[in-house]
C-alpha cells in the first residue's frame, strides 16, 4: 500500500521522502520531489516483492518438512 501512496505523491508521506535543501532550490522543485516520491514508491514495491518471495519460500519449506515428517518411522 505504501508503494501506491508514494507513487500517487501523497502529501501525508512528505516527511518520509529524502528531500534535501538542494532539491528545494532546484529550478523546478515539484518535478524533483515527484521523482523522489516515485523512487521511494519503487523501493517499497521491491521490498513487498521480496516479502512475497520469502513467504512463498517459507510455505514450500513447511510443506517439505511436513512431508518428511510422515516418511520417518
Buried (B, 14 or more C-beta within 10 A) or exposed (E): EBBEBBBEBBEEBEEBBEBEEEBEEEEEEEEBBBEBBBEBBEEBBEEEEEEEEEEEEEEEEEEEEEEEEEEEE
